[in-house]
Amino acid sequence: MSNQSRSRRRRVRPPGLWHSIPPWIRAPIITFGLLAVVFVANGLAVTIFAATAFTFSPAMICYPVQLLAYIVNGILAGWQADLTRFRHLRQVGHRGERVQRNLPEYLTHGALAGVLLALLAALMYLASNAVVATFVPLVALVGLTAPWLLIIVDLVAATGLGMLGALIYDRWLSAPGRR
């Protein structure tokens, strides 16, 4: 069945609350759930292996997973941008009407989603560092510079990989024939 009504007047459903949020905010909200699980698993693994020589091995496993999450975040931002476009724009016009096909800026959405996800990750880094520093005072002295360096590296990596994920979505995963 067609979504078009039989009359010339088109009934348009208003988008819900979820679609009123910009796509570059929706994607990090979804992806941050995955990253929170990775951060908790990394913290538990570091705590478990703290007495052994395998202290850095959980970070070597979790950080590549975090980088993959940044790519997934960019892909998800592109997908959310397409969903928003489909909700807000008509896809079929009346007879003789020319319908404008507004394509989202996938790279912009991916970059903004990456920056927002990196900022959320930075908040989680700083919160976990503060919690650990309250229990182990030595970490407070050593840990003041290391998280800031990691936050800067994460910001650059999340922005670049978010753009890469959005580019992947634009080139291979978006609807064929949309241009």
Residue pairs with C-beta under 8 A, 6 or more apart in sequence:
4 10
4 92
5 11
8 94
10 90
12 90
15 84
15 87
15 88
18 26
19 83
19 84
19 87
19 88
21 29
22 84
23 77
23 80
23 81
23 83
23 84
23 104
23 109
23 113
24 77
24 80
24 81
24 108
24 109
24 110
24 112
24 113
24 116
25 113
25 116
26 77
26 80
27 73
27 74
27 76
27 77
27 79
27 80
27 109
27 113
27 117
28 73
28 113
28 116
28 117
28 120
30 76
31 69
31 72
31 73
31 76
31 113
31 117
32 117
32 120
32 121
34 69
34 72
35 66
35 69
35 117
35 120
35 121
35 124
36 124
38 62
38 65
38 66
38 69
39 62
39 121
39 124
39 128
41 58
41 62
42 58
42 59
42 62
43 128
45 57
45 58
45 61
45 62
46 55
46 58
46 59
49 55
49 57
49 58
66 121
66 154
67 157
67 161
69 117
70 114
70 117
70 118
70 157
70 158
70 161
70 162
70 165
71 161
71 162
71 164
71 165
71 168
72 165
73 110
73 113
73 114
73 117
73 158
73 161
73 162
73 165
74 110
74 113
74 114
74 161
74 162
74 163
74 164
74 165
74 166
74 167
74 168
74 169
75 165
75 166
75 168
75 169
75 173
76 113
76 165
77 106
77 109
77 110
77 112
77 113
77 162
77 165
77 166
77 169
78 104
78 106
78 109
78 110
78 165
78 166
78 169
78 170
78 173
78 174
79 169
79 173
80 109
81 104
81 105
81 106
81 109
82 104
82 174
82 175
84 104
85 102
85 103
85 104
89 99
89 100
89 101
89 102
90 99
91 99
92 99
93 99
101 178
101 179
103 178
103 179
106 166
106 167
106 169
106 170
106 174
107 163
107 166
107 167
107 170
109 166
110 162
110 163
110 164
110 165
110 166
110 167
110 169
111 159
111 162
111 163
111 166
112 162
113 162
113 166
114 158
114 159
114 160
114 161
114 162
114 163
115 155
115 158
115 159
115 162
117 158
117 162
118 151
118 154
118 155
118 157
118 158
118 159
119 155
121 151
121 154
121 158
122 147
122 151
122 154
122 155
125 147
125 150
125 151
125 154
126 147
126 151
129 139
129 143
129 147
132 139
132 143
133 139
133 140
133 143
